[in-house]
Amino acid sequence: MFYVLGSNTSFVVSLPQLFKIILNKMITVTDQAKKQALRLMEDEGKEGFFIRVGVSGGGCSGLMYQLSFDNEETAQDSAFENNGIKVVVDRKSYLYLIGTTLDFSGGLNGKGFVFNNPNADRTCGCGESFSV
């Protein structure tokens, strides 16, 4: 059993319950990101697929974000749902992405998905790589 401490409450949970709490806080998908992901999946003929996010070595800051649409999970994946969108993360990327918000920007700096990651100590100018 584990103790979960909140700002106004605390409670005891089992390990499976703790994992469910953590997974539900894994990545937040904004309405803009959801809308764009669903549109792209439809345009690419990938209805029913999920968003796969990950982290790999590279970029000017050391680590790069990865985002793709997929329909197959592996034993090394963690899957959860946020804002009606299924998101899958591989085991190696999991700790780098806890608490991240996936957004979509159509601003002056270009269109694309944006990772707002509270774990990143430093990001590059284009926002595609980070370090912790």
Residue pairs with C-beta under 8 A, 6 or more apart in sequence:
1 12
1 13
1 14
2 12
2 13
2 14
2 15
2 18
3 10
3 11
3 12
4 10
4 11
4 12
4 13
4 18
4 21
13 21
22 98
23 78
23 79
23 80
24 80
24 82
25 98
25 99
26 78
26 80
26 82
26 87
26 89
26 94
26 97
26 98
26 99
26 100
27 53
27 80
27 82
27 87
27 89
27 97
27 100
27 101
27 102
28 82
28 83
28 100
28 101
28 102
29 37
29 51
29 82
29 83
29 85
29 87
29 101
29 102
30 83
30 101
30 102
30 103
30 104
31 83
32 103
32 104
32 105
33 85
33 102
33 103
33 104
33 113
34 83
34 84
34 85
35 104
36 104
36 113
37 51
37 69
37 85
37 104
37 113
38 85
40 46
40 69
41 47
41 49
41 69
44 69
46 69
46 71
48 71
49 69
49 70
49 71
50 69
50 70
50 71
50 79
50 85
50 86
50 87
50 88
51 67
51 68
51 69
51 70
51 85
51 86
51 87
51 88
51 102
52 66
52 67
52 68
52 69
52 70
52 87
52 88
52 89
52 90
53 65
53 66
53 67
53 87
53 88
53 89
53 93
53 97
53 102
53 115
54 65
54 66
54 89
54 90
54 92
54 93
55 63
55 64
55 65
55 66
55 92
55 93
55 96
55 97
56 63
56 64
56 66
57 63
57 64
58 64
58 129
59 124
59 128
59 129
59 130
60 124
60 129
61 122
61 123
61 124
61 129
61 130
61 131
62 129
62 130
62 131
63 96
63 129
63 130
63 131
63 132
64 128
64 129
65 115
65 128
65 129
65 130
66 93
67 102
67 113
70 88
73 79
73 88
74 90
76 90
76 91
76 92
77 88
77 89
77 90
77 91
78 88
78 89
78 90
78 91
78 94
79 86
79 87
79 88
79 89
80 86
80 87
81 87
87 102
89 97
95 119
96 117
96 119
96 132
97 115
97 117
97 119
98 119
99 117
99 118
99 119
100 115
100 116
100 117
100 118
100 119
101 115
101 116
102 113
102 114
102 115
102 116
103 113
103 114
103 115
103 116
104 111
104 112
104 113
104 114
105 111
105 112
105 113
105 114
114 127
115 127
115 130
117 123
117 130
119 132
120 130
120 131
120 132
121 130
121 131
121 132
122 130
122 131
123 129
123 130
123 131
124 130
